[in-house]
Each structure stands twice: as structure tokens, then as C-alpha cells.
Amino acid sequence: NKSLPTSLEVLDAEKNQLRHEGWHDPITGEPFGYEVLEEKRYRLCANFERSSDAEGYYSRKHNAGRDCFEATVK
């Protein structure tokens, strides 16, 4: 819809989008933190059991504990 969702929950109503299982921690079941920062910028936060040294196509480097990523959409 050419805009960021107001919350991750609204994605459940959209077809072919990230579903409930994709925006909840697979171990705790807690939802990931999500915050719209600007029109095309958002922050996504999660709790990690351990840090990650590698950064790849599907992953980003993160610290153990609560860590957040900021992203901008085109």
C-alpha cells in the first residue's frame, strides 16, 4: 500500500505477507518490537539468546539480549 504498517498485527489481514508466526519470537512467543520512525523508516527489535558475528542476506549482526535494527524502505 506504499506505506509502512502501523503495527505488525495489520500484516495478518494482508494476503501473501508476513504472518503471525513470522513476527513473533519462535521460542518465547512474544511479538517483536516494531516502531515507525519516519514515513519510510522503521525499527524492529527482538531479544537474542546470543550475539551474531555474521551478517548475510537473511541475517544481521546483533548483540545478545535486546537489540534493534533500523531500516528504510524504497
CHARMM internal coordinates of N, CA and C (Angstrom, degrees):
IC EDIT
DIST 1 N 1 CA 1.4636
DIST 1 CA 1 C 1.5227
ANGL 1 N 1 CA 1 C 112.14
DIST 1 C 2 N 1.3150
ANGL 1 CA 1 C 2 N 116.84
DIHE 1 N 1 CA 1 C 2 N 13.46
DIST 2 N 2 CA 1.4575
ANGL 1 C 2 N 2 CA 123.17
DIHE 1 CA 1 C 2 N 2 CA 177.93
DIST 2 CA 2 C 1.5184
ANGL 2 N 2 CA 2 C 112.98
DIHE 1 C 2 N 2 CA 2 C 61.18
DIST 2 C 3 N 1.3302
ANGL 2 CA 2 C 3 N 116.42
DIHE 2 N 2 CA 2 C 3 N 30.49
DIST 3 N 3 CA 1.4570
ANGL 2 C 3 N 3 CA 121.04
DIHE 2 CA 2 C 3 N 3 CA 173.98
DIST 3 CA 3 C 1.5232
ANGL 3 N 3 CA 3 C 108.42
DIHE 2 C 3 N 3 CA 3 C -154.13
DIST 3 C 4 N 1.3236
ANGL 3 CA 3 C 4 N 115.47
DIHE 3 N 3 CA 3 C 4 N 156.24
DIST 4 N 4 CA 1.4629
ANGL 3 C 4 N 4 CA 119.28
DIHE 3 CA 3 C 4 N 4 CA 177.56
DIST 4 CA 4 C 1.5140
ANGL 4 N 4 CA 4 C 109.63
DIHE 3 C 4 N 4 CA 4 C -73.79
DIST 4 C 5 N 1.3254
ANGL 4 CA 4 C 5 N 117.92
DIHE 4 N 4 CA 4 C 5 N 146.79
DIST 5 N 5 CA 1.4656
ANGL 4 C 5 N 5 CA 119.35
DIHE 4 CA 4 C 5 N 5 CA 176.81
DIST 5 CA 5 C 1.5249
ANGL 5 N 5 CA 5 C 109.56
DIHE 4 C 5 N 5 CA 5 C -69.23
DIST 5 C 6 N 1.3127
ANGL 5 CA 5 C 6 N 116.43
DIHE 5 N 5 CA 5 C 6 N 149.07
DIST 6 N 6 CA 1.4607
ANGL 5 C 6 N 6 CA 120.81
DIHE 5 CA 5 C 6 N 6 CA 178.26
DIST 6 CA 6 C 1.5176
ANGL 6 N 6 CA 6 C 111.58
DIHE 5 C 6 N 6 CA 6 C -70.55
DIST 6 C 7 N 1.3313
ANGL 6 CA 6 C 7 N 116.37
DIHE 6 N 6 CA 6 C 7 N -26.05
DIST 7 N 7 CA 1.4611
ANGL 6 C 7 N 7 CA 121.88
DIHE 6 CA 6 C 7 N 7 CA 176.56
DIST 7 CA 7 C 1.5254
ANGL 7 N 7 CA 7 C 107.99
DIHE 6 C 7 N 7 CA 7 C -153.47
DIST 7 C 8 N 1.3165
ANGL 7 CA 7 C 8 N 116.50
DIHE 7 N 7 CA 7 C 8 N 164.29
DIST 8 N 8 CA 1.4635
ANGL 7 C 8 N 8 CA 119.31
DIHE 7 CA 7 C 8 N 8 CA 178.22
DIST 8 CA 8 C 1.5258
ANGL 8 N 8 CA 8 C 111.49
DIHE 7 C 8 N 8 CA 8 C -70.00
DIST 8 C 9 N 1.3094
ANGL 8 CA 8 C 9 N 117.36
DIHE 8 N 8 CA 8 C 9 N -26.07
DIST 9 N 9 CA 1.4610
ANGL 8 C 9 N 9 CA 121.34
DIHE 8 CA 8 C 9 N 9 CA -179.30
DIST 9 CA 9 C 1.5284
ANGL 9 N 9 CA 9 C 112.66
DIHE 8 C 9 N 9 CA 9 C -61.87
DIST 9 C 10 N 1.3219
ANGL 9 CA 9 C 10 N 117.69
DIHE 9 N 9 CA 9 C 10 N -31.32
DIST 10 N 10 CA 1.4709
ANGL 9 C 10 N 10 CA 119.30
DIHE 9 CA 9 C 10 N 10 CA -179.15
DIST 10 CA 10 C 1.5213
ANGL 10 N 10 CA 10 C 111.53
DIHE 9 C 10 N 10 CA 10 C -66.38
DIST 10 C 11 N 1.3305
ANGL 10 CA 10 C 11 N 117.83
DIHE 10 N 10 CA 10 C 11 N -18.74
DIST 11 N 11 CA 1.4690
ANGL 10 C 11 N 11 CA 120.20
DIHE 10 CA 10 C 11 N 11 CA 178.37
DIST 11 CA 11 C 1.5241
ANGL 11 N 11 CA 11 C 111.86
DIHE 10 C 11 N 11 CA 11 C -66.58
DIST 11 C 12 N 1.3184
ANGL 11 CA 11 C 12 N 117.59
DIHE 11 N 11 CA 11 C 12 N -25.19
DIST 12 N 12 CA 1.4657
ANGL 11 C 12 N 12 CA 120.22
DIHE 11 CA 11 C 12 N 12 CA 179.17
DIST 12 CA 12 C 1.5193
ANGL 12 N 12 CA 12 C 112.43
DIHE 11 C 12 N 12 CA 12 C -61.85
DIST 12 C 13 N 1.3125
ANGL 12 CA 12 C 13 N 117.53
DIHE 12 N 12 CA 12 C 13 N -28.07
DIST 13 N 13 CA 1.4622
ANGL 12 C 13 N 13 CA 121.20
DIHE 12 CA 12 C 13 N 13 CA -177.29
DIST 13 CA 13 C 1.5255
ANGL 13 N 13 CA 13 C 112.04
DIHE 12 C 13 N 13 CA 13 C -83.78
DIST 13 C 14 N 1.3244
ANGL 13 CA 13 C 14 N 117.77
DIHE 13 N 13 CA 13 C 14 N -11.28
DIST 14 N 14 CA 1.4515
ANGL 13 C 14 N 14 CA 121.02
DIHE 13 CA 13 C 14 N 14 CA -177.79
DIST 14 CA 14 C 1.5235
ANGL 14 N 14 CA 14 C 111.10
DIHE 13 C 14 N 14 CA 14 C -94.69
DIST 14 C 15 N 1.3043
ANGL 14 CA 14 C 15 N 116.57
DIHE 14 N 14 CA 14 C 15 N 142.70
DIST 15 N 15 CA 1.4643
ANGL 14 C 15 N 15 CA 121.31
DIHE 14 CA 14 C 15 N 15 CA 178.09
DIST 15 CA 15 C 1.5211
ANGL 15 N 15 CA 15 C 109.29
DIHE 14 C 15 N 15 CA 15 C -78.25
DIST 15 C 16 N 1.3604
ANGL 15 CA 15 C 16 N 115.71
DIHE 15 N 15 CA 15 C 16 N 147.41
DIST 16 N 16 CA 1.4597
ANGL 15 C 16 N 16 CA 122.91
DIHE 15 CA 15 C 16 N 16 CA 175.82
DIST 16 CA 16 C 1.5260
ANGL 16 N 16 CA 16 C 113.54
DIHE 15 C 16 N 16 CA 16 C 56.93
DIST 16 C 17 N 1.3138
ANGL 16 CA 16 C 17 N 116.82
DIHE 16 N 16 CA 16 C 17 N 33.64
DIST 17 N 17 CA 1.4535
ANGL 16 C 17 N 17 CA 121.42
DIHE 16 CA 16 C 17 N 17 CA 177.73
DIST 17 CA 17 C 1.5198
ANGL 17 N 17 CA 17 C 109.63
DIHE 16 C 17 N 17 CA 17 C -121.47
DIST 17 C 18 N 1.3041
ANGL 17 CA 17 C 18 N 115.60
DIHE 17 N 17 CA 17 C 18 N 174.66
DIST 18 N 18 CA 1.4518
ANGL 17 C 18 N 18 CA 123.17
DIHE 17 CA 17 C 18 N 18 CA 177.14
DIST 18 CA 18 C 1.5236
ANGL 18 N 18 CA 18 C 109.64
DIHE 17 C 18 N 18 CA 18 C -56.29
DIST 18 C 19 N 1.3184
ANGL 18 CA 18 C 19 N 117.01
DIHE 18 N 18 CA 18 C 19 N 129.55
DIST 19 N 19 CA 1.4576
ANGL 18 C 19 N 19 CA 121.79
DIHE 18 CA 18 C 19 N 19 CA -178.39
DIST 19 CA 19 C 1.5165
ANGL 19 N 19 CA 19 C 111.43
DIHE 18 C 19 N 19 CA 19 C -102.02
DIST 19 C 20 N 1.2934
ANGL 19 CA 19 C 20 N 116.31
DIHE 19 N 19 CA 19 C 20 N 171.45
DIST 20 N 20 CA 1.4685
ANGL 19 C 20 N 20 CA 124.66
DIHE 19 CA 19 C 20 N 20 CA -176.46
DIST 20 CA 20 C 1.5226
ANGL 20 N 20 CA 20 C 113.17
DIHE 19 C 20 N 20 CA 20 C -41.99
DIST 20 C 21 N 1.3055
ANGL 20 CA 20 C 21 N 118.84
DIHE 20 N 20 CA 20 C 21 N -45.34
DIST 21 N 21 CA 1.4607
ANGL 20 C 21 N 21 CA 122.15
DIHE 20 CA 20 C 21 N 21 CA -178.31
DIST 21 CA 21 C 1.5190
ANGL 21 N 21 CA 21 C 111.29
DIHE 20 C 21 N 21 CA 21 C -63.86
DIST 21 C 22 N 1.3123
ANGL 21 CA 21 C 22 N 117.69
DIHE 21 N 21 CA 21 C 22 N -27.69
DIST 22 N 22 CA 1.4541
ANGL 21 C 22 N 22 CA 122.03
DIHE 21 CA 21 C 22 N 22 CA -177.48
DIST 22 CA 22 C 1.5195
ANGL 22 N 22 CA 22 C 114.43
DIHE 21 C 22 N 22 CA 22 C -80.52
DIST 22 C 23 N 1.3284
ANGL 22 CA 22 C 23 N 118.26
DIHE 22 N 22 CA 22 C 23 N -17.80
DIST 23 N 23 CA 1.4686
ANGL 22 C 23 N 23 CA 119.34
DIHE 22 CA 22 C 23 N 23 CA 179.84
DIST 23 CA 23 C 1.5198
ANGL 23 N 23 CA 23 C 112.76
DIHE 22 C 23 N 23 CA 23 C -115.45
DIST 23 C 24 N 1.3397
ANGL 23 CA 23 C 24 N 115.76
DIHE 23 N 23 CA 23 C 24 N 20.28
DIST 24 N 24 CA 1.4654
ANGL 23 C 24 N 24 CA 122.35
DIHE 23 CA 23 C 24 N 24 CA 173.49
DIST 24 CA 24 C 1.5228
ANGL 24 N 24 CA 24 C 109.35
DIHE 23 C 24 N 24 CA 24 C -123.13
DIST 24 C 25 N 1.3181
ANGL 24 CA 24 C 25 N 115.92
DIHE 24 N 24 CA 24 C 25 N 145.57
DIST 25 N 25 CA 1.4562
ANGL 24 C 25 N 25 CA 121.21
DIHE 24 CA 24 C 25 N 25 CA 176.25
DIST 25 CA 25 C 1.5235
ANGL 25 N 25 CA 25 C 108.48
DIHE 24 C 25 N 25 CA 25 C -61.19
DIST 25 C 26 N 1.3259
ANGL 25 CA 25 C 26 N 118.74
DIHE 25 N 25 CA 25 C 26 N 126.40
DIST 26 N 26 CA 1.4603
ANGL 25 C 26 N 26 CA 120.52
DIHE 25 CA 25 C 26 N 26 CA -176.49
DIST 26 CA 26 C 1.5290
ANGL 26 N 26 CA 26 C 113.53
DIHE 25 C 26 N 26 CA 26 C -67.67
DIST 26 C 27 N 1.3246
ANGL 26 CA 26 C 27 N 118.48
DIHE 26 N 26 CA 26 C 27 N -20.21
DIST 27 N 27 CA 1.4703
ANGL 26 C 27 N 27 CA 120.95
DIHE 26 CA 26 C 27 N 27 CA -179.30
DIST 27 CA 27 C 1.5250
ANGL 27 N 27 CA 27 C 111.65
DIHE 26 C 27 N 27 CA 27 C -93.02
DIST 27 C 28 N 1.3354
ANGL 27 CA 27 C 28 N 116.91
DIHE 27 N 27 CA 27 C 28 N -48.97
DIST 28 N 28 CA 1.4715
ANGL 27 C 28 N 28 CA 120.19
DIHE 27 CA 27 C 28 N 28 CA -176.00
DIST 28 CA 28 C 1.5228
ANGL 28 N 28 CA 28 C 113.21
DIHE 27 C 28 N 28 CA 28 C -91.02
DIST 28 C 29 N 1.3277
ANGL 28 CA 28 C 29 N 117.23
DIHE 28 N 28 CA 28 C 29 N -22.01
DIST 29 N 29 CA 1.4563
ANGL 28 C 29 N 29 CA 120.44
DIHE 28 CA 28 C 29 N 29 CA -176.19
DIST 29 CA 29 C 1.5200
ANGL 29 N 29 CA 29 C 113.12
DIHE 28 C 29 N 29 CA 29 C 80.46
DIST 29 C 30 N 1.3338
ANGL 29 CA 29 C 30 N 117.45
DIHE 29 N 29 CA 29 C 30 N -1.64
DIST 30 N 30 CA 1.4628
ANGL 29 C 30 N 30 CA 121.64
DIHE 29 CA 29 C 30 N 30 CA 179.54
DIST 30 CA 30 C 1.5255
ANGL 30 N 30 CA 30 C 109.99
DIHE 29 C 30 N 30 CA 30 C -74.29
DIST 30 C 31 N 1.3352
ANGL 30 CA 30 C 31 N 117.38
DIHE 30 N 30 CA 30 C 31 N 143.05
DIST 31 N 31 CA 1.4618
ANGL 30 C 31 N 31 CA 118.86
DIHE 30 CA 30 C 31 N 31 CA 177.35
DIST 31 CA 31 C 1.5226
ANGL 31 N 31 CA 31 C 110.95
DIHE 30 C 31 N 31 CA 31 C -70.29
DIST 31 C 32 N 1.3232
ANGL 31 CA 31 C 32 N 116.21
DIHE 31 N 31 CA 31 C 32 N 148.96
DIST 32 N 32 CA 1.4594
ANGL 31 C 32 N 32 CA 121.20
DIHE 31 CA 31 C 32 N 32 CA 174.04
DIST 32 CA 32 C 1.5227
ANGL 32 N 32 CA 32 C 108.38
DIHE 31 C 32 N 32 CA 32 C -67.98
DIST 32 C 33 N 1.3278
ANGL 32 CA 32 C 33 N 116.00
DIHE 32 N 32 CA 32 C 33 N 152.01
DIST 33 N 33 CA 1.4594
ANGL 32 C 33 N 33 CA 119.74
DIHE 32 CA 32 C 33 N 33 CA 174.57
DIST 33 CA 33 C 1.5220
ANGL 33 N 33 CA 33 C 109.38
DIHE 32 C 33 N 33 CA 33 C -76.61
DIST 33 C 34 N 1.3090
ANGL 33 CA 33 C 34 N 116.52
DIHE 33 N 33 CA 33 C 34 N 140.56
DIST 34 N 34 CA 1.4621
ANGL 33 C 34 N 34 CA 121.31
DIHE 33 CA 33 C 34 N 34 CA -178.93
DIST 34 CA 34 C 1.5188
ANGL 34 N 34 CA 34 C 107.85
DIHE 33 C 34 N 34 CA 34 C -144.36
DIST 34 C 35 N 1.3271
ANGL 34 CA 34 C 35 N 115.37
DIHE 34 N 34 CA 34 C 35 N 135.23
DIST 35 N 35 CA 1.4553
ANGL 34 C 35 N 35 CA 120.01
DIHE 34 CA 34 C 35 N 35 CA -179.94
DIST 35 CA 35 C 1.5224
ANGL 35 N 35 CA 35 C 109.08
DIHE 34 C 35 N 35 CA 35 C -148.34
DIST 35 C 36 N 1.3139
ANGL 35 CA 35 C 36 N 116.74
DIHE 35 N 35 CA 35 C 36 N 130.46
DIST 36 N 36 CA 1.4581
ANGL 35 C 36 N 36 CA 121.33
DIHE 35 CA 35 C 36 N 36 CA 174.45
DIST 36 CA 36 C 1.5305
ANGL 36 N 36 CA 36 C 106.77
DIHE 35 C 36 N 36 CA 36 C -81.68
DIST 36 C 37 N 1.3308
ANGL 36 CA 36 C 37 N 116.72
DIHE 36 N 36 CA 36 C 37 N 125.60
DIST 37 N 37 CA 1.4555
ANGL 36 C 37 N 37 CA 121.47
DIHE 36 CA 36 C 37 N 37 CA -178.21
DIST 37 CA 37 C 1.5249
ANGL 37 N 37 CA 37 C 112.24
DIHE 36 C 37 N 37 CA 37 C -97.18
DIST 37 C 38 N 1.3143
ANGL 37 CA 37 C 38 N 115.70
DIHE 37 N 37 CA 37 C 38 N -40.22
DIST 38 N 38 CA 1.4585
ANGL 37 C 38 N 38 CA 123.63
DIHE 37 CA 37 C 38 N 38 CA 177.83
DIST 38 CA 38 C 1.5170
ANGL 38 N 38 CA 38 C 107.23
DIHE 37 C 38 N 38 CA 38 C -147.46
DIST 38 C 39 N 1.2989
ANGL 38 CA 38 C 39 N 117.22
DIHE 38 N 38 CA 38 C 39 N -179.09
DIST 39 N 39 CA 1.4678
ANGL 38 C 39 N 39 CA 120.96
DIHE 38 CA 38 C 39 N 39 CA -176.74
DIST 39 CA 39 C 1.5207
ANGL 39 N 39 CA 39 C 112.35
DIHE 38 C 39 N 39 CA 39 C -52.54
DIST 39 C 40 N 1.3324
ANGL 39 CA 39 C 40 N 117.99
DIHE 39 N 39 CA 39 C 40 N -39.40
DIST 40 N 40 CA 1.4644
ANGL 39 C 40 N 40 CA 120.85
DIHE 39 CA 39 C 40 N 40 CA -176.96
DIST 40 CA 40 C 1.5224
ANGL 40 N 40 CA 40 C 112.51
DIHE 39 C 40 N 40 CA 40 C -124.19
DIST 40 C 41 N 1.3256
ANGL 40 CA 40 C 41 N 117.63
DIHE 40 N 40 CA 40 C 41 N 18.99
DIST 41 N 41 CA 1.4590
ANGL 40 C 41 N 41 CA 121.53
DIHE 40 CA 40 C 41 N 41 CA -179.22
DIST 41 CA 41 C 1.5177
ANGL 41 N 41 CA 41 C 110.20
DIHE 40 C 41 N 41 CA 41 C -127.23
DIST 41 C 42 N 1.3408
ANGL 41 CA 41 C 42 N 115.88
DIHE 41 N 41 CA 41 C 42 N 138.35
DIST 42 N 42 CA 1.4574
ANGL 41 C 42 N 42 CA 120.28
DIHE 41 CA 41 C 42 N 42 CA 179.97
DIST 42 CA 42 C 1.5200
ANGL 42 N 42 CA 42 C 110.56
DIHE 41 C 42 N 42 CA 42 C -142.40
DIST 42 C 43 N 1.3321
ANGL 42 CA 42 C 43 N 114.89
DIHE 42 N 42 CA 42 C 43 N 165.25
DIST 43 N 43 CA 1.4627
ANGL 42 C 43 N 43 CA 122.32
DIHE 42 CA 42 C 43 N 43 CA 176.96
DIST 43 CA 43 C 1.5330
ANGL 43 N 43 CA 43 C 107.58
DIHE 42 C 43 N 43 CA 43 C -123.43
DIST 43 C 44 N 1.3331
ANGL 43 CA 43 C 44 N 115.65
DIHE 43 N 43 CA 43 C 44 N 135.71
DIST 44 N 44 CA 1.4564
ANGL 43 C 44 N 44 CA 122.91
DIHE 43 CA 43 C 44 N 44 CA 177.58
DIST 44 CA 44 C 1.5211
ANGL 44 N 44 CA 44 C 107.13
DIHE 43 C 44 N 44 CA 44 C -123.46
DIST 44 C 45 N 1.3426
ANGL 44 CA 44 C 45 N 117.38
DIHE 44 N 44 CA 44 C 45 N 127.53
DIST 45 N 45 CA 1.4662
ANGL 44 C 45 N 45 CA 122.17
DIHE 44 CA 44 C 45 N 45 CA -177.13
DIST 45 CA 45 C 1.5215
ANGL 45 N 45 CA 45 C 110.73
DIHE 44 C 45 N 45 CA 45 C -123.55
DIST 45 C 46 N 1.3322
ANGL 45 CA 45 C 46 N 114.95
DIHE 45 N 45 CA 45 C 46 N 149.43
DIST 46 N 46 CA 1.4656
ANGL 45 C 46 N 46 CA 121.07
DIHE 45 CA 45 C 46 N 46 CA 177.71
DIST 46 CA 46 C 1.5199
ANGL 46 N 46 CA 46 C 108.58
DIHE 45 C 46 N 46 CA 46 C -152.92
DIST 46 C 47 N 1.3234
ANGL 46 CA 46 C 47 N 115.74
DIHE 46 N 46 CA 46 C 47 N 162.92
DIST 47 N 47 CA 1.4543
ANGL 46 C 47 N 47 CA 122.16
DIHE 46 CA 46 C 47 N 47 CA 174.43
DIST 47 CA 47 C 1.5258
ANGL 47 N 47 CA 47 C 108.46
DIHE 46 C 47 N 47 CA 47 C -99.57
DIST 47 C 48 N 1.3226
ANGL 47 CA 47 C 48 N 116.23
DIHE 47 N 47 CA 47 C 48 N 127.39
DIST 48 N 48 CA 1.4584
ANGL 47 C 48 N 48 CA 121.82
DIHE 47 CA 47 C 48 N 48 CA -177.72
DIST 48 CA 48 C 1.5225
ANGL 48 N 48 CA 48 C 110.13
DIHE 47 C 48 N 48 CA 48 C -112.73
DIST 48 C 49 N 1.3175
ANGL 48 CA 48 C 49 N 116.47
DIHE 48 N 48 CA 48 C 49 N 137.58
DIST 49 N 49 CA 1.4549
ANGL 48 C 49 N 49 CA 121.08
DIHE 48 CA 48 C 49 N 49 CA 178.94
DIST 49 CA 49 C 1.5230
ANGL 49 N 49 CA 49 C 111.70
DIHE 48 C 49 N 49 CA 49 C -69.43
DIST 49 C 50 N 1.3248
ANGL 49 CA 49 C 50 N 117.21
DIHE 49 N 49 CA 49 C 50 N -33.34
DIST 50 N 50 CA 1.4614
ANGL 49 C 50 N 50 CA 120.92
DIHE 49 CA 49 C 50 N 50 CA -179.65
DIST 50 CA 50 C 1.5304
ANGL 50 N 50 CA 50 C 109.06
DIHE 49 C 50 N 50 CA 50 C -146.25
DIST 50 C 51 N 1.3118
ANGL 50 CA 50 C 51 N 115.61
DIHE 50 N 50 CA 50 C 51 N 164.58
DIST 51 N 51 CA 1.4601
ANGL 50 C 51 N 51 CA 119.41
DIHE 50 CA 50 C 51 N 51 CA -179.96
DIST 51 CA 51 C 1.5332
ANGL 51 N 51 CA 51 C 110.15
DIHE 50 C 51 N 51 CA 51 C -79.14
DIST 51 C 52 N 1.3024
ANGL 51 CA 51 C 52 N 114.63
DIHE 51 N 51 CA 51 C 52 N 161.94
DIST 52 N 52 CA 1.4565
ANGL 51 C 52 N 52 CA 121.52
DIHE 51 CA 51 C 52 N 52 CA 178.76
DIST 52 CA 52 C 1.5175
ANGL 52 N 52 CA 52 C 108.42
DIHE 51 C 52 N 52 CA 52 C -119.92
DIST 52 C 53 N 1.3192
ANGL 52 CA 52 C 53 N 116.03
DIHE 52 N 52 CA 52 C 53 N 128.69
DIST 53 N 53 CA 1.4562
ANGL 52 C 53 N 53 CA 120.14
DIHE 52 CA 52 C 53 N 53 CA 178.42
DIST 53 CA 53 C 1.5236
ANGL 53 N 53 CA 53 C 111.67
DIHE 52 C 53 N 53 CA 53 C -90.32
DIST 53 C 54 N 1.3142
ANGL 53 CA 53 C 54 N 115.79
DIHE 53 N 53 CA 53 C 54 N -23.35
DIST 54 N 54 CA 1.4630
ANGL 53 C 54 N 54 CA 120.00
DIHE 53 CA 53 C 54 N 54 CA -173.70
DIST 54 CA 54 C 1.5154
ANGL 54 N 54 CA 54 C 111.16
DIHE 53 C 54 N 54 CA 54 C -96.09
DIST 54 C 55 N 1.3029
ANGL 54 CA 54 C 55 N 114.15
DIHE 54 N 54 CA 54 C 55 N 148.44
DIST 55 N 55 CA 1.4502
ANGL 54 C 55 N 55 CA 121.16
DIHE 54 CA 54 C 55 N 55 CA 173.22
DIST 55 CA 55 C 1.5121
ANGL 55 N 55 CA 55 C 106.59
DIHE 54 C 55 N 55 CA 55 C -128.34
DIST 55 C 56 N 1.3243
ANGL 55 CA 55 C 56 N 116.38
DIHE 55 N 55 CA 55 C 56 N 124.88
DIST 56 N 56 CA 1.4483
ANGL 55 C 56 N 56 CA 120.30
DIHE 55 CA 55 C 56 N 56 CA -177.34
DIST 56 CA 56 C 1.5075
ANGL 56 N 56 CA 56 C 111.26
DIHE 55 C 56 N 56 CA 56 C -136.27
DIST 56 C 57 N 1.3196
ANGL 56 CA 56 C 57 N 115.34
DIHE 56 N 56 CA 56 C 57 N -166.47
DIST 57 N 57 CA 1.4584
ANGL 56 C 57 N 57 CA 120.79
DIHE 56 CA 56 C 57 N 57 CA -177.79
DIST 57 CA 57 C 1.5232
ANGL 57 N 57 CA 57 C 111.90
DIHE 56 C 57 N 57 CA 57 C -60.94
DIST 57 C 58 N 1.3418
ANGL 57 CA 57 C 58 N 117.00
DIHE 57 N 57 CA 57 C 58 N -42.14
DIST 58 N 58 CA 1.4615
ANGL 57 C 58 N 58 CA 120.95
DIHE 57 CA 57 C 58 N 58 CA -177.22
DIST 58 CA 58 C 1.5176
ANGL 58 N 58 CA 58 C 113.35
DIHE 57 C 58 N 58 CA 58 C -103.46
DIST 58 C 59 N 1.3015
ANGL 58 CA 58 C 59 N 119.12
DIHE 58 N 58 CA 58 C 59 N 0.51
DIST 59 N 59 CA 1.4636
ANGL 58 C 59 N 59 CA 120.22
DIHE 58 CA 58 C 59 N 59 CA -176.96
DIST 59 CA 59 C 1.5194
ANGL 59 N 59 CA 59 C 111.25
DIHE 58 C 59 N 59 CA 59 C -137.22
DIST 59 C 60 N 1.3172
ANGL 59 CA 59 C 60 N 114.46
DIHE 59 N 59 CA 59 C 60 N 157.86
DIST 60 N 60 CA 1.4518
ANGL 59 C 60 N 60 CA 121.51
DIHE 59 CA 59 C 60 N 60 CA 177.48
DIST 60 CA 60 C 1.5177
ANGL 60 N 60 CA 60 C 108.90
DIHE 59 C 60 N 60 CA 60 C -127.26
DIST 60 C 61 N 1.3001
ANGL 60 CA 60 C 61 N 115.35
DIHE 60 N 60 CA 60 C 61 N 151.90
DIST 61 N 61 CA 1.4497
ANGL 60 C 61 N 61 CA 120.64
DIHE 60 CA 60 C 61 N 61 CA 177.43
DIST 61 CA 61 C 1.5312
ANGL 61 N 61 CA 61 C 108.51
DIHE 60 C 61 N 61 CA 61 C -65.38
DIST 61 C 62 N 1.3366
ANGL 61 CA 61 C 62 N 117.07
DIHE 61 N 61 CA 61 C 62 N 136.10
DIST 62 N 62 CA 1.4611
ANGL 61 C 62 N 62 CA 120.37
DIHE 61 CA 61 C 62 N 62 CA -179.65
DIST 62 CA 62 C 1.5249
ANGL 62 N 62 CA 62 C 110.03
DIHE 61 C 62 N 62 CA 62 C -148.59
DIST 62 C 63 N 1.3100
ANGL 62 CA 62 C 63 N 115.42
DIHE 62 N 62 CA 62 C 63 N 162.10
DIST 63 N 63 CA 1.4610
ANGL 62 C 63 N 63 CA 122.93
DIHE 62 CA 62 C 63 N 63 CA 177.10
DIST 63 CA 63 C 1.5151
ANGL 63 N 63 CA 63 C 110.40
DIHE 62 C 63 N 63 CA 63 C -92.77
DIST 63 C 64 N 1.3221
ANGL 63 CA 63 C 64 N 116.65
DIHE 63 N 63 CA 63 C 64 N 161.99
DIST 64 N 64 CA 1.4638
ANGL 63 C 64 N 64 CA 121.06
DIHE 63 CA 63 C 64 N 64 CA 173.00
DIST 64 CA 64 C 1.5296
ANGL 64 N 64 CA 64 C 107.88
DIHE 63 C 64 N 64 CA 64 C -69.26
DIST 64 C 65 N 1.3330
ANGL 64 CA 64 C 65 N 116.41
DIHE 64 N 64 CA 64 C 65 N 150.56
DIST 65 N 65 CA 1.4605
ANGL 64 C 65 N 65 CA 120.91
DIHE 64 CA 64 C 65 N 65 CA -177.21
DIST 65 CA 65 C 1.5154
ANGL 65 N 65 CA 65 C 110.48
DIHE 64 C 65 N 65 CA 65 C 86.72
DIST 65 C 66 N 1.3124
ANGL 65 CA 65 C 66 N 115.87
DIHE 65 N 65 CA 65 C 66 N -159.32
DIST 66 N 66 CA 1.4658
ANGL 65 C 66 N 66 CA 120.00
DIHE 65 CA 65 C 66 N 66 CA -178.36
DIST 66 CA 66 C 1.5243
ANGL 66 N 66 CA 66 C 109.54
DIHE 65 C 66 N 66 CA 66 C -75.63
DIST 66 C 67 N 1.3229
ANGL 66 CA 66 C 67 N 115.76
DIHE 66 N 66 CA 66 C 67 N 128.09
DIST 67 N 67 CA 1.4545
ANGL 66 C 67 N 67 CA 121.61
DIHE 66 CA 66 C 67 N 67 CA 178.09
DIST 67 CA 67 C 1.5259
ANGL 67 N 67 CA 67 C 107.90
DIHE 66 C 67 N 67 CA 67 C -143.04
DIST 67 C 68 N 1.3175
ANGL 67 CA 67 C 68 N 115.42
DIHE 67 N 67 CA 67 C 68 N 151.63
DIST 68 N 68 CA 1.4750
ANGL 67 C 68 N 68 CA 120.62
DIHE 67 CA 67 C 68 N 68 CA -175.86
DIST 68 CA 68 C 1.5137
ANGL 68 N 68 CA 68 C 110.97
DIHE 67 C 68 N 68 CA 68 C -127.99
DIST 68 C 69 N 1.3223
ANGL 68 CA 68 C 69 N 114.91
DIHE 68 N 68 CA 68 C 69 N 153.81
DIST 69 N 69 CA 1.4497
ANGL 68 C 69 N 69 CA 123.44
DIHE 68 CA 68 C 69 N 69 CA 176.17
DIST 69 CA 69 C 1.5162
ANGL 69 N 69 CA 69 C 108.21
DIHE 68 C 69 N 69 CA 69 C -124.31
DIST 69 C 70 N 1.3087
ANGL 69 CA 69 C 70 N 116.25
DIHE 69 N 69 CA 69 C 70 N 138.71
DIST 70 N 70 CA 1.4580
ANGL 69 C 70 N 70 CA 120.27
DIHE 69 CA 69 C 70 N 70 CA 173.75
DIST 70 CA 70 C 1.5164
ANGL 70 N 70 CA 70 C 107.99
DIHE 69 C 70 N 70 CA 70 C -110.02
DIST 70 C 71 N 1.3166
ANGL 70 CA 70 C 71 N 116.05
DIHE 70 N 70 CA 70 C 71 N 142.84
DIST 71 N 71 CA 1.4541
ANGL 70 C 71 N 71 CA 120.86
DIHE 70 CA 70 C 71 N 71 CA -178.41
DIST 71 CA 71 C 1.5287
ANGL 71 N 71 CA 71 C 109.95
DIHE 70 C 71 N 71 CA 71 C -143.26
DIST 71 C 72 N 1.3090
ANGL 71 CA 71 C 72 N 114.67
DIHE 71 N 71 CA 71 C 72 N 153.88
DIST 72 N 72 CA 1.4595
ANGL 71 C 72 N 72 CA 122.03
DIHE 71 CA 71 C 72 N 72 CA 176.05
DIST 72 CA 72 C 1.5174
ANGL 72 N 72 CA 72 C 107.93
DIHE 71 C 72 N 72 CA 72 C -121.26
DIST 72 C 73 N 1.3188
ANGL 72 CA 72 C 73 N 116.48
DIHE 72 N 72 CA 72 C 73 N 133.95
DIST 73 N 73 CA 1.4662
ANGL 72 C 73 N 73 CA 121.12
DIHE 72 CA 72 C 73 N 73 CA 177.62
DIST 73 CA 73 C 1.5166
ANGL 73 N 73 CA 73 C 109.19
DIHE 72 C 73 N 73 CA 73 C -95.80
DIST 73 C 74 N 1.3199
ANGL 73 CA 73 C 74 N 115.46
DIHE 73 N 73 CA 73 C 74 N 151.91
DIST 74 N 74 CA 1.4704
ANGL 73 C 74 N 74 CA 120.01
DIHE 73 CA 73 C 74 N 74 CA -179.47
DIST 74 CA 74 C 1.5000
ANGL 74 N 74 CA 74 C 111.00
DIHE 73 C 74 N 74 CA 74 C -87.14
END
COOR INIT
IC SEED 1 N 1 CA 1 C
IC BUILD
